[in-house]
């Protein structure tokens, strides 16, 4: 068998942890090959070895049968290997073209020929159906378009093998469908793809083969056509996984959150929340279903004090919290799992131990007379790390060094541990593997059963239907329907999310 890429018996170590332990993956020409594993299993590390960002302690890499040494990403590029990272490597004030040519600038008489570059980038975009504006600034385009710019960057450098690290983690369902079509176009053009993903449905839909890693060790490779999501999940976590959340019917009590006629503008001063009304009661999970960009982010930011409301009122336990500071909102009894964990959830250069007390560090026993008590801080951190299975070499490891899924578990541990009256969970399982998703859903239901109010915002309709006790559909800044999950389905929700007035009245 001729393979375009072979990584044979790779071992990669970091201080205190073996990230890859005798892992083998072989990529055929023209296939989409999934790399599956739990958070922290070593998937991204393995691909960073292939891309030249890390050097392995053992094993060898072959490209088209020839043994190679990839000591930096420029060598990977020269060998036709490109990587689209989970967290994009783009300079926001630059245009799409300026980002794509960075380090490979075409020159004419000693000067960068930007017009020529823009033309080449636009031609590439059109050829692969990426529909990217080559002259747009990165800061002005959507996350999905930024990802396409990253794809163009690899194609511009002549990549024949493309590595995608969790490419759908930050995309809307529509953008995911479009990305799947882009993958098919790339394969039709003779490219080969390695796809790191937790999403079993995506693997079943688009991948040819799947290599599984568990706790750093290679478990094996299977043909996707010959397996099932249940089998893949079991291979990944080493036990059976339940895809249905087991829960008793909700027993809602008093109203915890009341929102009356709320208006919120975005950073462009455009109304995004437009007279929205919503209630969440103790002992229930209310899921917000909607297409991205219909006011979800602005709604959450207004509740949590991260953005000013322009009109209306937000009540928590019958007391107004409208336009309070984030700390006062937190102290009033709100926990927040933010959809952007890097921007709002973590201080990436603090240790994971410090991040786990960000909401409580100024209180006893973590500080006294404004002096931090690190013994108490790290004792609490150890407890949460063990309870929530946050995989980290140590409590002193910087948050940025953890995998995305383990960063998310740390945020959830911090917020749920305080057991707030209202827990806002925005995309809480984004980037998590099926085992971690199962764990997080159980935690949300446990909080509900303790009599807490949960507001769940997710783009995953199966998550909304599975976990929610009540579904509020948001469209164009308003709640347009209030439904019970057992009385609706994905098709009806999809129509409502797109603006259909088929069902319901505004709540």
Helices and strands as residue ranges (DSSP letters): E 3-14, E 17-28, E 32-37, H 43-50, E 58-63, E 66-68, H 73-78, E 81-84, H 96-101, E 107-108, E 111-112, H 114-127, G 138-140, H 143-156, E 161-165, H 173-188, E 192-196, H 200-206, E 209-214, E 217-223, G 224-226, H 229-237, E 255-265, E 271-281, E 284-289, H 296-304, E 311-316, E 319-320, H 326-331, E 334-337, I 341-345, H 352-355, E 367-368, E 371-372, H 374-387, G 399-401, H 404-417, E 422-426, H 434-449, E 453-457, H 461-467, E 470-475, E 478-483, G 485-487, H 490-497
